[in-house]
Amino acid sequence: MNGVVRAKIALRGVVQGVGFRPFVYRLARELGVHGWVNNTSAGLFIEAEASRTLVESFLHRLRSERPTLSRIVSEEVAWVDPAGYGAFDIRHSDAEGRPAVLILPDIAVCGDCLREMNDPADRRYRYPFINCTNCGPRYSIIRSLPYDRPNTTMDRFPMCPECEREYRDPADRRFHAQPTACPVCGPHVELWEADGTVTAAHYDAVQRAAGAVCGGRIVAMKGLGGFQLLADAANDTAVRTLRERKRRDEKPFAVMFPSMESVRQVCIVSEDEERLLRSPESPILLIRKKEGGATAVSENVAPGNPFLGVMLPYTPLHHLLMSAAGRPVVATSGNVSDEPMCTDERQALTTLGGIADLFLVHDRPIHRYVDDSVVRIAAGRPALLRRARGYAPLPLIMPYSTDEPVLALGGHLKSTVALQDRNMLFVSQHIGDLETLPALECLKETVEDVVTLYDARPSVVLHDRHPNYASTSFARNLPQPKEEVQHHFAHIASAMAENELEGPVFGAAWDGTGYGLDGAIWGGEFIRFDGREFTRFGSLREFPLPGGDAAVKESARSAAGLLYELLGPAAEEHPFVTGHFGPSERRLLLQMMVKRINTPRTTSMGRLFDAVGALLGLRTRAAFEGQTAMAVEWAAMGSNTADAFAFGVDDRDGRIQYDWADIVRGVWNGRVSGRSAADAARMFHTTVVDMLVDAARRSGERKVVLSGGCFQNVLLLETAIRRLREEGFVPYWHQRLPANDGGIAAGQLYYRYLTTRTTAR
C-alpha cells in the first residue's frame, strides 16, 4: 500500500436522485480510483483510494464536473489509512432502521442568489435575506424536527403568493427552501441608534451602517448566528476604541474583506486557502500577512502577529454591507469578553450598548447562536481551531454503532458537547470557555437543545475528571449514570476517532492544563493505548506553578517555577527572577513554592512554552490564552537552524520522564551570550520533537497520534509529522475536530467505545 491514500468524502445537498452515484462511479473507473459510493439518509458518502495525486484529481473533478442538477451544499474530506480496495463499487442505499436525523449547518449564500440580489430587474434586488435550497440559514433557525417552516423562526413570516409558488414548484431552486422570503413577505433590516430609535430601514439602513463604519464608528450587526461588532480595519483609532470598549487588549480580531482581490493585497494566499475562503463553509481562515503589507489593515487588528484571521462575506447582508463599505472591516463576535454572543436585538442594546455606536438589526429570530468557524492549513490539510458555522452540527459517521445514545459534556475551555446516536457522532457548535454565568447557562441550553433536537434519551453522561470544572458540576446534577474520562486520554481518543484508529497506538497529548490521575496538572503527556486501555507512558518532568491559574496569564511565573525546580532557593537571585519580580514578590513566590501554597505541580507543555517565551524575553505576560506560546512559534519561524538542545530521560515510578533542565539552561545562557531569540525558539521546537520521537521509539508502537492545544502550532505539528515519517512512524493528527479542548467531548465518546467494546467491529 506504499504511496496509497484513502479519502472519506461526505457530500450533502442536492446529491441524490440526480445521477451522482453513476457519475462518481464512471469518474473513479476512468482515473483508476478504488473504493465505493453510496446514498444514506445522512448524505452521499464516498471512499476514494489511490495515489495522492489521483485522489486529489478525483476530488477536483468531483466538484467541477458534477451532474448539472446537483448542488453540493456541504463537503467534508478526511484522509485516513488505506483499506486495500480492489475495485470501485456502487453500494446499495442505506435505508434500514429509523431515518437518520440530519440538520445542515448554516451555509454561505450561493452564486445564483448573489446574481439575483445584484440584478436591478429581479424582485429580490438588494434583499439581504435572499436564499434557496443551496444556501442560507439552517441550524441557527430550526427549533425542532422535522425541518419545516413552522418549526423554524421563519414561521412568523407567511409567504406571499409568489414565494409560495416557488416553494411548491419541484422545478424551482426554492422548492421546499424553508427560509425562502422576499421584500414583500420576509424579514427586514433597520438601523437603530444606541437607544433603539429607528433611523433607517431596508437598503438605506445597510448603506448608512457602512458609512458609519467607514466614518470610524462601531456598528453592532445582527448576522446569521448572532451579533458581530464591525469597525474600519484600517482605522487605528476605531480599532483601539473597539478594544477598549470590548475589554480585549491584544487578542487578534477577524477581518472581513470585500473580495478575494482585496485579501491578496494584504495576505499571501495559496490555492487551498482560496478554496476554503470561497467554500460554502466560508470560515475565518488564518493566513500569513505579506511582509511590509498594505496599510489596508491596522497593526492594532492583530498586534505582533504574522497571521491575520480572514473571511469573505458569507450572507447576503454581509455582501451588501461590504460592497457599500468597499474596504476591509473588523468583524468580531458581538459579546463582552468571555460571554456568549448576543442573538436578540433588544438584549444587544443592553449588553453591547457600551461598545457599539449603532445597531444594524433584523427581525428574523436566531434560535441558537452559532459563532464563526476558525481554520488554518496545517501539513497540507485544513485544521479546525473552532468548529461552528458551516460545520456544526454535521456528524462524524463512525465505524461502530451504539445501542443507546450517550452524551459527553467535554471540558472547561473551548467547550462543546457531543452526542453519539447509533453510528453518528454529533458535536455541538463552539460554546466557549465556561468562566461566566452566561456561559454556564449556554452550556445548559446547548445540552437541552441537543437532547431535544435529536430526540435522544442518553443512557450515560460522560465528563472530565477535573472535580471543579463547570461541566463536571453540571453532570452531577443530571439523572443519568455518570462516567469520567481523563482529559489527555480524551485528547488522544478524539484524534483516533476521526482517523478511525482502534489501536494499539502511541500518542502525545500536549496542552496547558488537564487534571491527572494523580491529582497533578498534566499537560506534557505520552499516552499508550494497547487496544484495551489507555495508560500514561511518560511525561515531561514536573515543575511547580506558583499561583496556579495566575501563571497562565503571567508567563514569568512558569519560568520562575522551572528555575526554582533547578536551583532551589537560589532561584530567588537568578537574573531572570530579579529582573522581573520585586524583592517582596520574589520572597512571596519562593515561600509559595517552598510551602506548596497555591503551587500545583505540573508537566504542562503549554507552560513550558510559556516559560521559554519568558526566558527569551518575548513575553512575560499573556493578554490572552496561548499568546506567549504563539510568540515562541512566530520567533522560531524566523530561523532555519538545525541545532537542538540536549535533554535528559529518566524512568521513574513506571513512567519515562523527559527532563527540560538543559533546555532552560541553554535558552538562558544563549540569551546572555547573544544567541538570537529566533534560533533559540527553533532549537526548542526541534528539541521537544526529539523527545517525542524518542518516546515513540521506546513505546514500540508504529502509529503515533498528535493531539492537544499545543499542536495548533503549525511549526510544531509539521516538524513532528516530518520527523516521525523520517523515523518510520505513521503520524495521525486532527482534521475535522479541533486539536484543542473543542475536541474533548467527541474524544470522551470514542474513549468509552474503545474501552468498553466486547467485540471487534
N, C-alpha and C positions, 0 to 999 in steps of 0.2 A: 504493500500500500504506500510505498515511498512516493512522496510528491502529490498524493491524492488528498483532496479535502472534501468535506461534506457541508453543504449549506442547508439549513432548515428555514423554509420560507413560508410565512403566513400572510395571506392576502385577504383583505376584507373590502367590501364594496359591491359593485355590480360585477361579480365574477362567477356567478352560477347561472346556467341557462343561456349563456351567450357564446358557447363553444370554446370556453377557456381550457378545459381539460384536453380536448383534441389538439388545440394549438400548442400547449405545453408539451404534449407527447411528441408531436412532429418536430418541434424545436430541439428537444432533448435528443431524439434519434439522429437528427441532422448533425448535431455537434458531437455526438458520441458521449453524452452525459447519461449516467446511470442513476436510478432511484425510482421515485414514484410520485404520483399526484392523486389527490382525492378531495371530494367535497365533504364537509361536515356542517352541522348546524352552527359551528363556531367559525366557519370561514373555509377558504380553499388553502390546502396545505401541500407543499412540495418539498421533497428531499432531492437535492441535486448533488451528485458525486462524480468528480473528475479532477483534472489538474486545476490549480487555482485560476489559471488563465481561461480555461474553458468554462468554469463555473461563473467567473465574472462576465464573460461574454454572454453566457446564458441569461444572467440577471439583467444585463443591459438590454438585450433583445426582448426579454420578457416585458420590460417597461415600454420599449419603443415600438414593438410590433404587435402588441396585444390586440385581441379582437375589437373591431370597430365599436360594437355596442357595449363593451366592458368599460368599467371605471374602477380604478384602484383607489380606494379611499384611505386605506392604511396598509403599510407594508412593514413587516419585521423580518430581519435576516439574522440568523445566529450561525456561527461557524463551530462545528463540533467534530468529533473524531469520525473517520470513515467507517462505514458499516459493511463494506465489501459487496455492494450490489453488483449483479452481473448483467443487468439489463434495465430498461426503463418501462414501468408499468402504469396503467390507469387502474387505481384501486377502486373497489365498489364504494359508493357513497355511504357515509356513516349515518344511518337513520335509526339506529337502535336506541331503546331507552327513552326517557323523557328528554324533550328538546333542551339543548344547552342554552343557558342564559348568556346572551352576548349583548353588551352595550358598547357601542362605538364611542371612542373619545371625541372631543371637540376637534374639528378639523379646519385647516385654513381654507379660506374662500377659493373656489376653483376659477380657472381661466374663463370659462363660459359666463359665470356670474359677473366677473370683473368686466368683461366686454359689454354685457348688458348695462351694468351700472355706469359705464362711461359713455354710453350711447344716448345722445340727447333725444333720439326718437323713441327710446324704449320707455315703457311705463314705470320701470324701476330706476330711471336715471337718478344717479346720486342718492339712491336709497341705501342707508347704512346697515340694513338688516336683510339684504338680498342673500338667498341661499337656495340650494337644491338638494337632491338626494346625494350628491357627491361632495357636499361641503357643509360647513356651518356647525351650530351648537348641537350637542347630543348629551354628553354626560352631565354638563352643568345645568341642564334644564329638566331632565327627567325626574319625576317624583316616584313613579312606580311602574312596574311592568304590567301588561305589555306596553311597548313603546308606541303609543298612540297619542294623538294631540291632547285628548282630555287628561292624560296622565303626565303632561308636561306643563311648564309655566306659560306655554302659549295658549292654554285653554281660555284665557281672558280675552283673546283676540279672535272673534268669529271671522271666518274667511269671507271675503267679498265674492260675488258670483264669478269673476274672472279667475281668482285664485282657486276657488272651489273647482272650476272646470279643469284647470291644470292638475290639481291634486287628484282628480278622478280619472284622468286620461293615462292609460298604460303606456302610450307612446310619448308622453311628455317627460322631460327631465325632472319635473317636480311631482311625479306620480308618488303619492304617499310620502312626500317630504314633510314631516310633521311640523317643522318650524316655518314653513313657507308663509310668506306675507308680502305685502306691497304697501306703498304710501297710503292707500285708501283704508286698509284694514289692519295694518300691523303696528308694531312699536314705533316710537319716535324719540328723537333726541331733543334735549333742551340744554341751554347754558344757564347755570344758576350763579348768583353771587354767593358769598360766604354765608349770608343769612337765609338762603333759599329763594330769594327773589329771582323770578324768571326774566332773563334779559334778551334771550333769542331762542328760536326753535328751528328744527329741520336743518337744512344745509347751512343756513345762516349761522346757526349755533356752532357748527363744525368750523366754519371759516373764522368766526370770532375767537374760538378757542385756539386755533392755530396761530392767529395773530397775537393773542395774549402770550403764548409760549415764545414766539419769536421776539416779543417785546420784553422778555425777561421775567414773566410771571410764571407761577407754578399752577398747573391745572390738574385736578383730580378727575380722571376719566373712568366711567363705568364701562368696563370692557366685556369680554366673553365670560370669564370665570371670576371676576372681581374687579376692584378699582386698581388703577395704575396712577402713579404720580408722574407727570410729564414736565420736563424743563428743557430749555435750549441747551443742547450738549456742548455748544461752542462758547457759551456764556459763563465765564468763571464765576461771576457774582451770583448768577441764578443757581449754579450747581452748589456753590458754598452755602447759599441760603437753604437749599433743599437739605443738605447735610445737617445744618444746624437745627432746622425745624424737625427733621425726622430722627435726630439724635443718632446719626450714622456717620461716625468720624471719618473712617478711611475705607470701609468695605466698598468694593467696586460697584458701580451702577451698570445696569444693562443699557444698551443704546439701540434704538430702532432707527434704521436707515431708510430713506425713501426708495432706494433702488439698489440693485446689485452693483451698479457702476459707482455709486457713492461709497459703498463698502470698500471697493478696490482702491479708492483714493486714500483710505486710511489704513487698510489691513492687507496682508498677504493672504490670498485666498486660493486654496487648492481646489481641484475638481470635486473631490469628496466633500469638502466644506461647502462649496457652492450648491451641490446637490442637496445637502441637508438643509441649508438655508431656504431653498426653494421647495422643499418637500411638503406634503400635506401636514406633517407634524410641526414644521416650522418652529423649531426650538430656539432658545438662546444658545448660541454657539461661541465657545471661547476660541478666538483667532488671534494670531500673532500680529501686533502692530507693525507698521513699516518703521524702519529706522528714520528718525527725523521726520516723522509722518506729517500729514497735512494738519492744519490748525482747525479742521472741522470739528474736532472733539477736544475739549479742555482736558488738561492733565489731571484736573481735580475729579474727573469721572472715574478714573482707575489709577490713583496716585502710585507711582513707582512700579507699576505693573506692566510687563511687556505684552500682556494679552488684553483683549477687550471682549466683553460679552456682547455679541452682535445678534440682532434679529431683524427680519424684514416684516413689513405689515402682514398680518395674518387674518384680520377681519375686514369686512367692507368699511367699517367705521375707521379703522386704522389707515386703510388705503386713502380714504377721503381726507383725513386729517394730515397725513404725511405728504400727500400731493399738494395740499394748501400750504403746508409749512415749508416744504422744499429743502429741508435740512435735517441732519441727524438730531434726534430727540432722546434725552434720557427717559426711559420707561421702566420705572421700578415699582415693586409691589406697593399697593395702596394700604399701608398699615403703619402703625407705630412699631418700632423695633421690637422683635421677639413676640409679636402678636399676629394672629391670622389676618388675612386680607379682609377688607370691608367688602360686602356684597350688596348692601342696601343703601340707597341714596340718602335716605333720612338719617340713618346711622352714620353715614360718611360725613354729614355736616358737623356732627359732634366729634367723631373720632379723628377726622382729618382736618377739622376746622382750623387747627393751629398750624397746619402745614400748607394747605392749598389756598390759593387766592380765588380760584374759580372752580366750578364743578360742571363737567360735561356729562350729563346723565341721560339715561333712557328708562322706559317703563316696562321693559321685559325683565321679570324677576329672575334672579340667579338662585337656583335651588341649592347648589353646593359650590363652594369656592374651589377653583382649580387654578393654581399658580402656573407660571411658565416653566416648561422643562428646560434643563440646562445640560448641554452635551459638549464633549470635546473629542477630537480624533486622537486616539492613542494606539500605537502599534498597528496602524493601518485600518483600524475599525472605530466606529462610533462608540463612545463610552458615556453612559448616562451618569451625570452627577446628581441630577434631581429629576425624578420620573413623575411627570404630572401631565399638563395639557398635551394632547396629541398622542400620548402613550397610555396613560391610565384611563380606564380600568381594563385594558386588554389583558387576557390571561396568558400565562405560560402554560402550554399544553405539556403535561408531564408524562413520562413513560410508565406511570403507575396510576392506580385509582384508589380512592378512599371509600369505605363503606358508608361513613357518615361525615358531614362537614366538620372541619377543625378550624378554629380561629387562633391567629397569632397576633400579639399586640406589639411586637417589636421592642425597641429600646427607649431611649430618652431624648436623644438628639436626632434631628432629621427624621422625625418619626413617620412611619407608615404602619398600617395594619394590613394583614393578609388573611385570606380565606381559601382553604382547599376544599373544593366540592367535586367529587369524582376525580377526573384526571385534569381538572383545571385549577390553576393556582392564580387567584386574583390578588393583585397588590393595589391598595388604595392609592389615591393621589397623595403627593407630599403634604404632610400635616405641618411639620416644622419641629422646633425644639419645645419640649413640654416644660417651659420655665415660668409660665404665667397662667393665671386662672382662665383667661380666654382660650389659651392653647389647650388646657385640660378639658375645657368644655367642647372644643373642636374634636379632641380625641373621642370623647363620649359620643358626640353626634356622628362621627365617622363610623364608629363601631355599630351604632344603631342603624345607620344608613346601609352599611354593607350587609348586615344580617337581614334587614327588611327587604332590600332591593333584590337579593338573590334568594329570598325565601328560604334561608338556611337556619337550621337549629343546631349550632355547634355542640358536639358531644364533649369536646375538650377545649380548654383555653391554654395557650402557651404564652410564656412571658420570660423576661430576662431574670437572671439570678440576683441581680442587684436589689437588695431589700428596700432601698429608698427611691428607686425610680418611680415616677408618677404612673407609668404603665403597669408596674408591678402592683402598686397600691390599687389601681383601677381593677386589675384582675382579681384581687382578693374579694372585691365586692360583687363579682359575678357568680351566679349559682352553679355553673358547671365545674367539674373536676379540673384542677389546675396542674400543669407540668412546667417546671422551669428548665431553661436551656442556657448553658453558659455562653456568654457573649461571643467569645472568639471561636467556639465551636460553631455557632450560628453563622459567623462570617464565612468560615470555610465551607459550610454546608450550602450557603447561598450561591457561591461560585460553582460548587459541584452541581447544584440544581440546574442552572442554566447551561451548563456544559454536559449534562446528562451523565455524570460520573457516579458510579456506585461503589467505588473503592476497589482495592486499597489505594490511598493517596497520601502524599505528604503536603502540608500546607504552611504558608506563612501568613499569619493574621497580625498585621501591623497597624496600630491606630493610636489614639490618645489615651483612652480610658475604657476599661472593662473590668467588671467585678470577677475576680478569680476564684477558683475552687478553694483556695486557702485564705480568702478574705483580703488578699492584697490587690493592688491595682495593676492588672495585667495590661499589656499593650505591645510587647515585642515578642510575639509567641510563635513557636514552631509546633504545629499540630499534626498528629498522625491519626489516620483512620484506617483500621485494618480490615474493614468490611463488616465489622460488628460494633465497635465502639471507638469513640474519639478519646485520645489521650494527649496530654501535654508532653511533647517530646523534648522540648527545650525552650529557652528564652534568652533575652538579654540579662545581664547581671542586674540585680536590683540596686536601686538608689533611693534616697529619701527625697520627698517632695514637700519642702517646707511651705505650709499654708494650704496644702491640698489644692482646692479649686482655684485659689489665688494664683498659683503657679501657672495655670493655663493662660492667664492674661499677662502675667509678669514673667517673661521667659528667663530673666536673670535669676529667678528663684530656682529654676531647673538646673541652671549652670552651677549655682551655689550648692545645690544638693549633690551633684556629681563631685564637686571639689571637696566637700566635706567627707564623702564616702572614700575619696582617695587619700586625703591629708589629715582627717580628723579635726580637732580643734584648731590646728594650724591654718585651716582654710579661712579663718576669720581675717587673717593678714595677707591672704593671696591678693595680688594686684587687681585681679578682676573684681573681687569682692569689695575691696576698699575703694575701688573706682566707681562702684555702683550703689553702695549702701553706706549710709552714715554710721557713726560709731554705735549709737543706740540701736539702730536697726540690725547691725551686724551681730551685736550681742543677743538681741531677741531671736534672730534666725538661728544662731548657734544653740541657744537654750532650747528652742523648739526641736532641733534635730537631736540634741543630746538626750532630752527627756521624752522624745517622740510625742510631743504635744501638737496635735493638728498637723502631723507629718507622716502621711501614709508612705509605705514602701511601694515602689513601682518598677515595672520592667518596660515601661512605655517607650515605644519607638518614636511616637509623636513628641513626647517630652525630650527625648534625646535629640531630635531635630531642633527643637526649640533651644536647647542648651547650646548646641553647636552654633546656631544663629546668633545667640547672645555672645558667646566667646569670640566669634568672628567680628563682632561689632556691627552686625547687620541690623538687628533689632533686639532691644531688651524688654520691650512691652509689645503686646499684640492688641490692636484695636478690635480685631475680630478673630474668630476661631481659625487657626491654621496660618495666620499671617506670617509668623516668623518662619515656619517650615517652608512656606512659599518663597520667602526671601532667600532661603538656602538653595532651593531648586533653581530660582532665577539666576542666582550668582553662579551656580555650577554650570549653567548653560553657556556661560561666557568663557569656559575653559575646555581645552582638549587634552589635558594631562592624563596620562595612563597610570600615574603613580597611585599608590594606596597607602593607608596607614596599616600598621600591624594590629592584630587583635589576639586576645587570649581565649582559650577554650578550656572549660573545666567541667567535670562530671560530678555534680553534687546532688545528693538526695534523689538519685534516679533520673535526673534530667540534665541535659547539656546546657551549660550557661556560657554565653558569649560576652567576653569582657571588653568594655568600651574604654578602659583606662588609657591604652596607648592612643586612642583617637583623641581623647581630651588633652593629653599631653602634647600630641602632635599639632592639634589645632591651635592651642595657646602658644606653644613655642614657635610655630610658624608665623603667627601674628606678630610676635615680639621680634622675630628675625626679619620680617618684611615680606614673607610669602603673601601672595595675593589672596584675597578672600575667595575669588573665583576658583583658583587652584585648590585651596583647602576644601571648599564646598564640593568640588568634583571628586576629590580624593575620598571625602566622607561617603558620597554616594557609592563609589566603587567598593569601599570597604564593607559597607553593610550588605551589598550584593555578594561580596566574597563570603561573608558569614552565611548568607542564605544558601549559596552553592555548597559550602562545606557541610551545613546541616542536612541538605538534601542527600549528599553522598553518604553521610552517616545513617540516614534513615533507611536506606536500602530500597526506597521506592523510586520509580521512574517518573510517575505523574506528579507534578508539582502545581499546587493551587495557590494563587495570589489573591488576597482579599484584605479589606480594612482600608480606612480612610487614607493611610499613607500612600496607597497605590493609586490615588488620584494624581499623584506626582508622576507626570508622563516620563520624565527623565529616569526616575527610579524604576518605573514599570518596564520601559523599553530596554533599559540596561539589564534588568533581571531576566527578561524574556530572551534577549540575545545571549547572555552568558549561560543560562540554563540549556539552551539549544546547543551551544558550542560544547557543553559538557555531556551531551547525550540524553538530557532530560526532556520531557514533554510538558511545557508550561500551559496553564489554563488561567484565564482571568475573566473579568466581568465585561459583558456587552449590554445586556438588556436590563440588568439591575444595577443600582449604584454600588460601588465598592465600599462606600461609607455606610453609616447606620441605616440609610434608606433601604438597604437590602436585608436587614436583620430579621424582619418579620417573615419574609419568604424563607430565609435560612432556618428559622425555627421550625417551620413546617417540614422542610426537607430533612432536617436533623431527626425529627420524630419518625419519619418514614424509614430512614436508614437504620435507626437503632431499635425499631420495633417490628420490622418486617419479619415474617416467618418463612416466606418462600421467595425465591428469586422471581423476577417478572418473566 
